Amino acid sequence: TDTGWFRFPSVVEATLSAAARLVGAGAQPSAVFAKLYEQNTLARIRLQGRILGNVKSHLNGRLLTTAITQDDLNSVGAEATDTEDVINRLLGVKGVEAALLFLELGPQETKVSLRSRTTLDVNQIAGRFGGGGHKAASGVRYRGPLSEAEPAVIEATIAAMTE
């Protein structure tokens, strides 16, 4: 899954060779995909609709952000894990270079997912807030409310994108 089904720049010959060996040993890519990505609940689909409905555009569409609250989760009967992979849908929008997803975990804790499709190093941005990951995909557990996390991380991202 870390290869994004072989669409990320980190995919190299050795990655594809390993996949070929797995298929040769009997792995069925379509079955793996179905088990991982075609097991959605109705609550998860409804939550994705809310997440996508909350998208905000910055820098003329180069940066997209979205946020989800505990009330949003509760209103559709979803879990925090139902937000996984939705951020990658934002990166699929034409002209988008980076995306941020904010998830309110509690009154004083916000999970932030950062993704980049360019040379923007979101790991450096995440590091400013105590998070980490790698250049194209990082995360933060921000110690503070969503109302504080959102403007702080957006501002830092915009600054990095306009340097």
PyMOL commands that set and color helices and strands:
alter all, ss='L'
color gray80, all
select helices_A, chain A and resi 13-24+29-37+42-53+59-61+70-76+80-83+86-91+122-128+146-161
alter helices_A, ss='H'
color red, helices_A
select strands_A, chain A and resi 56-58+63-68+98-106+109-116+132-134+137-142
alter strands_A, ss='S'
color yellow, strands_A
deselect
rebuild
show_as cartoon
